Amino acid sequence: MTIRKLDDLTRRQIMHGMVTMAAFAVAGSRGAFAQSVNVTLPLISNKRFEGAKVIVESQSGPVISGPIQIFGPIWEKATGATIELVTYPFGQMFEKLRTELSSGAYTSDLINYQTTWGGDFMGGGLMEEVPEDVLKLIQADDIYPIFRKAMSFDGKTYGIAYDGNAHNLFYRRDLFENADYKKKFADQHGYELAPPDTWEQFYDVAKFFSSFDWSGTGKSYGFVEPMGRGTGGVYFLVGRGVSYSKKAGDPYVFFNPDDMSPRITEPGWIQALEDWKKDLAAGPPGLAQYGFSESRPTFVSGQSAMITDWGDIGTLSYSEGSKVKGKTGTALTPGASKVYDRTAKDWIKPEGSSNHAPYLGVTAWLFGVPITAENKEAAWDLAAFFCNPEASTKLVAFPDSGIQPSRAKTIQDPQPLIDAGMDPADAKQYLEAIGKAVGHPNAVLDLSIPGSGEYYNSLDVEASRFMAGEISAEQAMKNASDAWNQTTDRLGRDKQSKLYKAALAG
């Protein structure tokens, strides 16, 4: 296998690029799994591509591209083909791929890309449809429906799910089960200590666990999550906002699909932003500037009772030096005790105790074949090698792969995680909670139209101004909305409306 790392381009300040680089920068070393177990991926076809070279473009490893480098030689030996792996720092990847694909020139046969870029790549007519025989080969029906939807654009399937993403709440199960803490909390709040079901309960629990030194380190915090500008914090604000704003049956939480007017000035989004700032008091000093490189170590080192994050927390819980192995519970992120009804223009009580809208931020990493590819059949065969049920199950547990569950088979079988070193109780609850999130009928797909990075960046900038006390929550959302309108007008309002509807139609 040939590997080229193209790391010398000017870094683009694209929001989703910065998010992913930060998200995986602190992945712990779990090499014991790779060293102690003879991990391999299955061959699922008997095709030969003697002498062919498949050029694959992916993110600089180890996450996402690491499995290609490690397991690619198995496929090469079986098929007679070779892989040339070209990697880019994530902050450069979107612009680099978009420029290459738009040029019409042959530059690669297979690419990794995020659903966030679907409007540009799928909607732009730059990707091949996935052949039916490949969908059968990978057993696409086993992929969770919401990730199958993310593989498609305007009713056509252009990618294969390599990884699935969703936000979940991770919490210290040992703290929540402590009899003394349970009594003390119930005495103070009048209800039982449990993983919070609403954001109001989240605040109560976080404040409780920030009020005494339960860790014995002098650094005991109620919660932690990325909140800083440019660190990925905007994704967690969105996760809160959709719970207050996403009614069941209406997929259009970011914009009015008919005129593309932003919905982020609605009371639900403003409430989420105000909650976010209120919760600061229950976190560590400087939390408003935290990114993943601060939040994840704080939890894994045993200093925080809760964290909201992607599924990486599960595998980090059994990383070397972890203080939370065997103590990490997983649940849905909190819901909202009220939801804004944009038709009635008023708050309403949700059915049940809360309105959950699990956010699938950076919904999925896909494998796709550009229309300019020269070795399409071999490229699809290679993608299938990495994206079949058995391969996906193994990669979810493999150290630093960055691969999260996207299949029913993966979510139903905790044994590979246990074999990798995860505590059995942690593993079972981890997969169950992820299954609830990705299978939830009110789950929210990431924004995936042209300009997604700009939209998120504008929201990030204005939210940070509110958090710093410069402007009100209402003004922050109005400013962000104005910026969204400018981006939409520049890209074409009618075009954006069509693509927004198509992206959510699947």
PADREN-125684 format. One record per atom (N, C-alpha, C): x, y, z. Coordinates in steps of 0.1 Angstrom, whole numbers, plus 2048, in hexadecimal, padded with zeros to 3 digits. Layout:
PADREN-125684
XYZ;...
end
This chain:
PADREN-125684
8087F4800;800800800;80980C800;8058167F8;80C8237F7;80482D7FF;80B835808;80483F810;80A84C80D;80185680A;806864808;7FE86D812;80587581A;7FF87E823;80188C81D;7F689281A;7F78A0814;7F48AA81F;7FE8AD826;7FB8B6832;8008C4830;8048C8824;80A8D5823;8028E081D;7F48DE81D;7EC8E8818;7E88F2823;7E38FE81F;7DF908829;7D2903830;7D290383D;7C78FE845;7BB907842;7B090183F;7A390883D;79C90884A;79691384E;78F91485A;780910858;77E903855;7718FE853;76C8F8860;7618FC864;75C8F8871;75C8E9873;7578E186A;7568D386C;7648CD86C;76D8D3865;77B8CE865;7818CF872;7808DB878;7868DD885;77F8D488F;7728D288E;76C8C9898;7728BB898;7738B588C;7788A888C;7868A6890;78F8B088C;79D8AF890;79E8AF89F;7968B88A5;7968BA8B4;7908AD8BA;7868A88B4;77F89D8BA;7878918BC;79088E8B3;7988828B4;7A68848B8;7AA8908BC;7B88938BF;7BC88D8CC;7B388A8D4;7B68858E2;7B38768E3;7B186F8D8;7AE8618DA;7B985A8E1;7B58528EB;7C084B8F3;7C683F8EC;7D183B8F1;7D882F8EB;7D18228F0;7CC81A8E7;7C680E8EA;7CD8038E2;7DA8048E0;7E17FB8D8;7E17EC8DD;7DE7EA8E9;7DF7DD8EF;7D57D48E7;7CA7D98E3;7C07D18DC;7C67CC8CE;7CC7D58C7;7D27D18BA;7DE7C88BC;7E57C98C7;7F17C08C9;7ED7B38CE;7E27B28D6;7DF7A58DD;7D679C8D5;7CF7A28CB;7C479B8C4;7C879B8B5;7C77908AE;7C97908A0;7BD795899;7BC7A2898;7B07A8892;7B17A8883;7A77A487C;7A77A486D;7997A7869;7987AB85C;78B7AE856;7887A384C;77B7A084A;778795841;778799832;77B790829;77979281B;76B78E817;764796811;75679380E;7537927FF;75D7937F7;75B7907E9;7687897E4;7677827D8;77277B7D3;7777817C6;77578E7C4;7797957B8;7887987B8;78D7987AC;79B79B7AA;79C7A87A2;7A67B07A5;7A97BC79E;7B87BD79B;7BD7B3795;7CC7B2793;7D27BE78D;7DC7C4794;7E37CF78E;7DC7DD790;7CF7DD795;7C87EA796;7CE7F27A2;7CD7FF7A1;7D18077AD;7C58107B0;7C080F7BD;7B58167C2;7BA8227CA;7B882E7C6;7BD83A7CD;7B183E7D7;7B583E7E4;7AB8407EF;7AF84D7F5;7A68567F7;7A88637FE;7A086380B;7A7866816;7A1866823;7A887082D;7A3870839;7A9879843;7B6874849;7BF87D84C;7CB879853;7C887185F;7CF865861;7CB85C86B;7D0860879;7CE858883;7C984A881;7BB84887F;7B2852884;7A484F883;7A0850874;796849870;790847863;799841859;7A5846857;7AE84084D;7B6835852;7B8834860;7C082A866;7BD81C862;7B0818862;7AC80B85E;7AF80884F;7AF812847;7B380F839;7C180B838;7CA81283F;7D880F83F;7DB802846;7D47FF851;7D77F2858;7D17E6851;7C57E784C;7BE7DB847;7BE7DA837;7C27E6831;7C27E6822;7CA7DB81C;7D67D7822;7DE7CD81C;7D77BF81B;7CE7BC823;7C67B0822;7BE7B0815;7B87BB812;7B07BC805;7BA7BC7F9;7C57C37FA;7CF7C37EF;7D37B57EC;7D77AD7F6;7DC79F7F4;7D17977ED;7C47997F1;7BA7907EC;7B57947DE;7B77A07DA;7B27A57CD;7BC7A77C3;7C97A87C7;7D37AB7BD;7D57BA7BA;7CC7C27C0;7CD7D17BE;7D67D77C9;7D97E47C7;7E07EC7D1;7D87F87D5;7DB7FD7E1;7D48097E6;7DE8147E7;7DB8207E2;7E382C7E4;7DA8357ED;7DE8367FA;7D783E804;7DC84C805;7D4855802;7D7864802;7D086A80E;7D7870818;7D0875823;7D2884824;7C888B82A;7C889982C;7C589D83A;7CB8A7840;7C58AC84D;7B78B084B;7AE8AD855;7A08AF852;79C8BD84F;7A38C7854;7A08D5851;7A28D9843;7AA8D083B;7AC8D382D;7A48CA824;79E8C082A;7998B5822;78D8B9819;7838C081F;7778C3818;77B8CC80B;7828D680D;7868DF802;78E8D77F7;7978CF7FC;79F8C77F3;7978BE7EA;78E8B67F1;7868AD7EA;77C8B47E0;7768BF7E5;76D8C67DD;7738CC7D0;77F8D17D2;7878D77C7;78A8CB7BD;78E8C07C2;7928B57B9;7868B07B1;77B8AD7B9;76F8A77B3;7698B17A8;7698BE7AB;7638C87A3;76B8CA796;7788C6796;7818C878A;77D8BF77F;7778B4782;7748AA778;7808A1774;78B8A377B;79789B778;79788E782;79E88477D;79F878785;7AA87A790;7A687A79C;7B087B7A7;7AF8707B1;7A38697B2;7A285E7BB;7978547B7;7978487BD;78D83E7BA;78383D7C5;7878407D1;77F83E7DD;7828497E7;77884F7ED;77A85A7F7;772857804;77785B80F;77085D81B;76A86B81C;75D86C81E;75887A820;74C87982A;74A884830;73F88583A;732889834;72788583A;71A889836;718898836;72089F83E;71F8AE83E;7228B4831;7298AC829;72D8B181B;7248AC810;7198A5814;71089F80B;70A8A8800;7078B4805;7018BE7FB;70B8C17F0;7188C27F4;7228C67E9;7258BA7E1;7278AE7E7;72C8A27DF;72189A7D9;7178967E1;70C88F7DB;7038987D3;6FF8A37DA;6F68AC7D3;6FC8B37C7;7098B47C7;7108BA7BB;7138B17B0;70E8A47B0;71089B7A5;71E8967A4;7268967AF;7348927AE;7378847B1;72D87C7B6;72F86F7BB;7278657B3;72C8597B2;72684D7AC;71B8487B6;7108437B0;70683B7B8;70C82E7BC;7098297C8;70E81C7CC;7078117C5;70E8087BE;7087FD7B7;6FF7F57C0;6F47EF7BB;6EC7E77C3;6F37DA7C8;6FC7D57C0;7037C97C5;70C7CC7D1;7117D87D1;71A7DC7DC;7117DE7E9;7057E47E8;6FC7E57F3;6F87D87F9;6F67CE7F0;6F37C07F5;7007BA7FC;70B7BC7F6;7187B77FB;71A7BB809;7187C880C;71A7CE819;70F7CC823;7047C681E;6F87C4826;6F37D182B;6F07DA822;6EC7E8826;6E07E882E;6D77DE82E;6CB7DE836;6CF7DD845;6DB7D9848;6DF7D8856;6E37E685C;6E67F0853;6EA7FD857;6DD80485D;6DF80B868;6D481286E;6CD81B864;6C081C864;6B882385A;6BD832859;6C0838864;6C4846863;6D284885C;6DB83E85D;6E783F856;6E683A847;6DC831845;6D982E837;6D483B830;6CC843837;6C784F832;6D285982F;6DC859838;6E8862836;6F085E82A;6EF851825;6F784D81A;6F185280D;6E585880D;6DD85B801;6DB86A800;6D886E7F4;6D587C7F2;6CA87C7E6;6BF8837E9;6B48847E0;6B08767DA;6AF86C7E3;6AA85F7E0;6B48567D9;6C185A7D8;6CB8517D2;6D684F7DB;6DC8437DC;6E68407E5;6F48427DF;6FC84A7E5;70984E7E0;71584A7E9;7128457F5;71D8417FE;71A835806;72483080D;722824816;727829824;71F82682E;72282A83B;72E822840;73882A844;74582484A;744826859;73D83085E;73D83486C;73083C86E;72B83A87A;71F84287D;72184A88A;71B85688B;71E85F896;71186489D;7118648AA;70686A8B1;70B86F8BE;7058798C4;70887E8D1;7018768DB;7088738E6;70286C8F2;7078728FF;70086F909;704874917;70C86891D;71886B922;720861929;721866938;72085D941;72086194F;726857958;72B85B963;73185296D;72784A974;72583E970;71B835975;71D833984;72A832989;72C830997;72883B99F;72884799A;7248539A2;7158539A3;70E850998;6FF850998;6F98459A0;70183A9A3;6FC82F9AB;7018309B9;70883A9BD;70D83B9CB;70183F9D4;6FF8379DE;6F38399E7;6F38469EE;6FF84A9F3;6FF8579FA;6FC8639F0;7028629E4;6FF86D9DA;6F086D9D6;6EB8619D5;6DD8609D1;6D48679DB;6D78649E8;6CE86A9F3;6D08799F3;6DD87D9F3;6E088B9F4;6D98939E8;6D988D9DC;6D38949D1;6C48959D2;6BE8899D6;6AF8899D8;6AB8939E2;6B38949ED;6AF89D9F8;6AF8AC9F2;6B98AF9EA;6BA8BC9E4;6B08C09D9;6AD8B69D1;6A58B99C5;6978B29C4;6958A99CD;6888A39CE;6858999C3;68F8949BC;68D8899B3;69A8819B3;6998759AD;6A486C9AE;6B086F9A5;6BC86D9A9;6C886F9A1;6C8864996;6C986998A;6C985F97E;6CF867973;6D3860968;6D786795C;6CC871958;6CF87E956;6C5888954;6BD886947;6B0887948;6A788693C;6A4893936;6A689E93D;6A48AC937;6B08B493A;6B18C0933;6BC8C9935;6BB8CF943;6AF8D1948;6AD8D6956;6B48CC960;6B18BF95E;6B78B5967;6C68B4965;6CA8B6959;6D98B6956;6DF8C195E;6DA8CD95F;6DF8D8967;6DF8D4976;6D48CE97B;6D48CA989;6DF8C098C;6E08B6984;6EA8AC986;6F88B1985;6FA8B997B;7088BF979;70C8C8985;7028D0989;7058D9995;7088D19A1;7008C69A3;7028BE9AF;7108B89AF;7158B29A4;7228AC9A4;72D8B69A3;72A8C39A2;7358CD9A2;7358D39B0;72D8CF9B9;72C8D59C6;7348CF9D1;73B8C39CE;7438BD9D8;74E8B59D1;7598B29D8;7648AB9D2;76389C9D2;75A8979CA;7588889CA;7648819C4;76C8879BC;7788809B6;7848809BF;7848889CA;78F8899D3;79C88F9CD;79A8969C2;7A589D9BB;7A58AC9BC;79A8B19C2;7998C09C2;7948C59B5;7918BC9AB;78C8BF99E;7808B699B;7758B99A0;7698B199E;75E8B9997;75A8B698B;7518BE983;7458B797F;73A8BE97D;72D8B897A;72C8B396C;7328BA963;7328B6955;73D8BD94D;73F8B8941;7498BF938;7458BC92A;7478C5921;7458C3913;74C8CE90B;74F8CC8FE;7558D78F7;74B8E38F6;7508EF8F9;7488FB8F8;74F9068F1;75C9058EF;7639108E9;7619128DA;76391F8D6;7619228C8;76C91B8C0;7699158B5;77290F8AD;7779018B2;7708FC8BD;7758EF8C3;76B8E48C0;7608E78BA;7558DD8B9;74A8DF8C2;74B8E98CB;7408EC8D4;7338EF8CD;7338F58C1;7268F88BA;71E8EC8B8;7248E08B6;71C8D48B4;7148D08C1;7198D48CC;7128D08D9;7078DB8DC;7098E78D7;6FF8F18D8;6F38EC8CE;6F68E88C3;6EC8E38B9;6E58D78C0;6EC8CE8C6;6E68C38CD;6DC8C78D7;6DE8D28DE;6D48D78E8;6C98DE8E0;6CC8E68D6;6C28ED8CF;6B88E58C9;6BC8D98C3;6B28D18BC;6A88CB8C6;6AC8C88D2;6A38C28DC;6988CB8DF;69A8D88DF;6908E28E1;6888E68D5;68D8E28C9;6878E78BD;6828DD8B3;6868D08B5;6838C68AB;6778BE8AF;66B8C18A9;65F8B98AC;65F8AD8A3;6598A28A8;6588968A1;651898894;656892889;65089387C;65489F874;65C8A8879;6618B3871;6708B3871;6768AF865;6848AD865;68C8BA863;6858C5860;68B8D285D;68E8DB869;6988D8870;69A8DF87D;6A38EB87B;6AB8EC871;6B48F786F;6AE902867;6A68FF85C;6A1909853;692906850;68B91084C;67E90E846;682909837;67E8FD834;6828F8827;67D8FF81B;67290681C;66D90D810;67491A80D;678922817;67F92E814;68D92F81A;691925821;69E924827;6A092F831;696934837;69793D843;69C93584F;6A6939856;6AC932861;6A293186C;6A2926873;69992487F;6A192688C;6AD92A88C;6B592B898;6B29378A1;6A994089C;6A594B8A4;6989478AD;69393B8AB;6889368B3;68B9358C1;6829358CA;6849348D9;68C9288DD;68A91D8D6;6909108DA;69F9118D9;6A49188CE;6B39198CD;6B89238D7;6B192E8DA;6B59388E4;6B59318F2;6AB9298F5;6AB922902;6B8919903;6BB9128F8;6C79098F9;6D49118FB;6D591C8F5;6E19258F7;6E292A905;6D692E90B;6D6933918;6D9928922;6D491C920;6D7910928;6E690D928;6EC90E91C;6FA90B91B;703914924;700921924;70792A92C;70592793B;6F892493F;6F592294D;6FD916952;6FF90C94A;7058FF94E;714901950;71A90C94C;72890E94E;72C90D95C;723912965;727912973;729904979;7258FA972;7268EC977;7328E5971;73A8EC969;7458E6962;7538EB967;75E8E7962;76B8EC966;76D8FA962;776901969;77A90F965;77F90F956;77A91994F;77E91A941;777912938;76C90C93C;764902933;75F909927;75D916927;75891D91B;76291D910;76E919912;779918908;77D90A905;77690090C;77A8F290A;7788ED8FC;7818E48F8;77F8DC8EC;7808CD8F0;7818C58E6;7818B68E9;78E8B38F1;7998BA8EE;7A68B78F4;7A68BA903;79C8C2908;79A8C5916;78F8BC91C;7848BB915;7788B591B;77A8A691C;77F89F912;780891913;78A88C91E;79689291F;79F88E92A;799891938;79189C939;78B89F946;78289494A;77A88E941;771883945;779876947;78187393D;78886693E;79186594A;79787194F;79F87195B;797871968;78A870967;78286F973;77E87B97A;77E887973;77B893979;76D899976;76589296E;75889896A;74E88D96B;742890970;737886972;730883965;73088D95B;72988B94F;731891943;72E88C937;73389392B;72A88F920;727899917;72089690B;72A896900;72988B8F7;73488A8ED;72F87F8E3;73887D8D9;7368728CF;73A8658D6;73985A8CF;73C84D8D5;74A84A8D8;7538538D5;7628518D8;7648508E7;75B8568EF;75C8548FE;75C846902;75483E8FB;7538308FF;7608288FE;76782A8F2;7748248F1;77F82A8F9;77E8378FB;78883E904;786839912;77B835916;779830924;782824928;78681D91E;790812921;79E81591B;7A1821919;7AE825914;7B8824920;7C582491D;7CF823927;7CE82F931;7CE82C93D;7CD837947;7BF83C94B;7B5836944;7A783A947;7A3838955;79C84195B;79783F969;78883C969;78283A95D;77483895C;77082A956;77A822954;77681494F;76E80D959;763807954;75A80095D;75080A965;751817962;749821969;74182A960;743827953;73D831949;73082C944;725833947;718830942;715839936;70C83492E;70883C922;6F983D921;6F484991D;6E684B91C;6E3854910;6D785690D;6D3861903;6D786E909;6DB878901;6DC885906;6CF88A90B;6CF894914;6C289891A;6B989E90F;6AC89D912;6A28A3909;69D8B090F;6938B6909;68D8C390E;6808C0915;67D8C7920;6718C6927;6668CE920;66A8D6916;6608DD90D;6668DE900;65D8E08F6;6628E18E8;65A8EC8E1;6628F48D9;65B8FF8D3;6538FB8C6;6478FE8C6;63E8FB8BB;63D9078B2;6449068A6;64591289D;638915896;62F90B896;62190E890;61991689A;6199118A6;6119188B1;6189248B6;6259258B3;62E9308B8;62D9318C7;62F9258CD;62F9248DC;6369188E0;6399178ED;63F90B8F3;6349018F5;6378F48F3;62D8EA8F6;6348DF8FE;62C8D7906;6328CC90D;6338C0904;63F8BA904;6408AE8FB;6398A2900;6368998F7;63188C8FC;63B885904;63787F910;640879919;647884921;652880927;659889931;66189492A;66689191E;66F89A917;66F898908;6748A2901;6768A18F3;68489E8EF;6878918EB;69488D8E8;69688E8D8;6A18948D4;6A48958C6;6B38938C5;6B78868C6;6C68838C6;6CC8888B9;6D888F8BB;6DE8968B0;6EA88D8AB;6E988B89E;6F3883897;6FD88C891;704894899;70E89D894;71989688C;71D89C881;726896877;721888875;71588786F;70D87B870;71486E86C;71C86E861;72386285E;72F865855;73985C855;74485B84B;73F851841;741855834;73D84C829;749848821;74883D81A;75183A80F;74983D802;74F8447F8;7488477EC;7528477E0;74D8447D4;7558447C8;7518507BF;75B8587BC;7598647B4;7558607A6;74E86879F;74A865791;756865788;76186B78C;76E86C784;777860787;773857790;77C84C793;77E843787;78A83C787;78D83477C;78D825780;78C82278D;78C814791;78081279A;774814795;76881579D;7648077A3;7657FC79C;7617F07A1;76A7EB7AD;7777ED7AB;7817EA7B5;77E7F37C1;77B8007BF;7798097CA;76D8057D2;7628017CC;7567FD7D3;7597F07DB;7617E77D5;7647DB7DC;76D7DE7E9;7767E77E8;77E7EB7F3;7757F17FE;76C7FA7FA;762800803;75A7F680B;7567EB803;74E7E1809;7567D9813;7637D7811;76C7D081A;76C7D7828;76B7E4828;76B7EB835;75D7ED83B;7537EC833;7467F0837;73B7E5838;7407D8839;7367CE83B;7347CC84A;72A7C484E;7267C385D;7327BF866;7397B4862;7447AF86A;74F7B986C;7537BF860;75E7C9861;75A7D586A;74D7DA868;7497E5870;7497E287F;7457D6883;7457D2891;7537D3896;75D7CE88F;76B7CE894;7717DB894;76E7E488A;7747F188A;76F7FA895;7627F8899;75D8008A4;7657FE8B1;76B7F28B3;7737EF8BF;7827F18BD;7867F38B0;7947F48AD;79A8018B2;7A68018B8;7AC80D8BE;7AD8188B4;7A88248B8;7AA8308B0;7A58308A2;79B82789F;796827892;78D83388F;78783989A;77D844898;77083F892;76E832892;76282C88C;75882A897;74C82F896;74182D89F;736824899;72E81E8A1;72481589C;71A81B892;717814888;70D81887E;70480D87A;70680187F;6FF7F587B;6F87EF887;6ED7E8884;6E57E188E;6EE7D6894;6F57CF88B;6FE7C4890;7087C989A;70E7D5897;7187DA8A0;7127DE8AD;7077E48AD;7017E98B9;6FB7DE8C2;6F87D38BC;6F37C78C3;6FD7BE8CA;70A7C08C6;7147B78CA;7207BE8D2;7207BE8DF;72A7C58E7;7377BD8E8;7377B18E3;7437A88E6;7507AE8E0;7507B38D4;75D7B98CE;7627C48D7;7597CC8DD;75E7D78E6;7647D18F3;75D7C78F8;7627C0904;7707BA901;7717B38F5;77E7AD8F2;7897B88F1;7857C48ED;78F7CF8EB;7937D58F9;78B7D2903;78F7D7911;7847DF917;7797E1911;76E7E8918;7677E0922;7637E692D;75C7DF938;74F7DA932;74A7CE935;73E7C892F;7327D1932;7307D693E;7257DE942;7257EB93A;7317F1939;7327FD931;72F7FB922;7347F091D;7327ED90F;7237EB90B;71C7E3914;70E7E1911;7067ED911;7087F691C;70180291C;70480C911;71180C90E;716815903;70F8128F6;70E8058F2;7088028E5;6F98048E6;6F38018F1;6E48038F3;6E08118F1;6E881A8F7;6E58288F7;6E782E8E9;6F282A8E2;6F482E8D4;6E98298CB;6E481D8CE;6D98188C6;6CD8208C8;6CA8248D4;6BF82D8D7;6C083A8CF;6CC8408CF;6CE84D8C8;6CC84C8B9;6D38428B3;6D28428A4;6C583C89F;6BE8348A8;6B182F8A4;6A68378A8;6A88438AE;69D84B8B3;6958518A8;6888518A9;68085789E;68186689C;68686D8A6;68887B8A6;69687F8A4;69F8768A1;6AD87989F;6B0884894;6BA88C896;6BD89788D;6CA894885;6C9894878;6D589386F;6DC8A086F;6E989F86D;6F18AB86C;6EE8B385F;6F08C0860;6EE8C8854;6F78C4849;6F28C283D;6FA8BC832;6F78C2825;6F78D0825;6F68D7818;7028E0816;7048E580A;70F8EE808;70F8F9812;71A8FD817;71B908820;71A90382F;7198F6831;7168F283F;7218F7848;72D8F7844;7388FC84C;73690A850;732912846;730921849;724923853;71991B851;70E91D85A;71291A868;71990F86A;71D90B878;72791587D;73091A875;73A92387A;73493087E;72A935877;72394187B;71C93F888;71593488A;70F931897;7199308A2;72592A89F;72F9298A9;7359368AE;73793F8A4;73C94D8A7;7339548B0;7269548AD;71C95D8B4;7199568C2;7199498C2;7179438CF;7229468D9;72E9468D4;73A9498DC;7399578E2;7349618DA;73296E8DE;72896F8EA;71E9678E9;7149678F4;71B961900;7229568FF;72894F90A;732959911;738962909;74296B90F;73B978915;72E978914;72698391A;726990911;72998F904;72999A8FB;71B99E8F6;7139948F4;7059968EE;6FC98D8F5;6EF98F8F3;6E49878F9;6E397A8F0;6DC9708F5;6D99648EE;6D19678E1;6C79708E3;6BE9748D7;6C797A8CD;6D09838D0;6D898A8C6;6E29818C0;6E79778C7;6F096E8C2;6E99668B7;6DD9618BA;6D69598B0;6D19618A4;6CE96E8A6;6CB97789B;6D7979892;6E297C898;6EE97E890;6F2971888;6F196688E;6F4959887;6EA95787C;6DD95A87F;6D3959874;6D6962868;6DA96E86B;6DD977860;6E8972858;6F296C85F;6FE967857;6F995B84F;6F0953854;6EB94784D;6E494C840;6DC956842;6D595C836;6DF96182B;6EA967830;6F496B826;6FA96081F;6FD955826;703949820;6F9943816;6ED94281A;6E293C811;6E1945804;6E0952806;6DF95A7FA;6EB9597F1;6F79587F6;7029567EE;7029497E6;6FE93F7ED;6FE9317E6;6F192F7DE;6E79387DF;6DB9367D8;6D09307E0;6C69397E4;6BB9357ED;6B39297E7;6AF92A7DB;6A791F7D5;6AF9127D4;6BC9147D0;6C49087CF;6C69017DD;6C89097E7;6CA9047F5;6BD8FE7FA;6B29037F7;6A58FE7FB;6A48F07F5;6A78EF7E8;6A58E27E1;6AF8D77E7;6BB8DB7EA;6C58D27F0;6C28CE7FE;6BC8D8806;6B98D5814;6AD8CB814;6A38CC80C;6998C380B;69E8B5806;6A68B57FC;6AC8A97F7;6B48A1801;6BC8A9809;6C58A3813;6BD89B81E;6B18A1821;6A989B82C;69F891826;69E890819;695887813;69B879813;6A9878813;6B086C813;6B1866805;
end
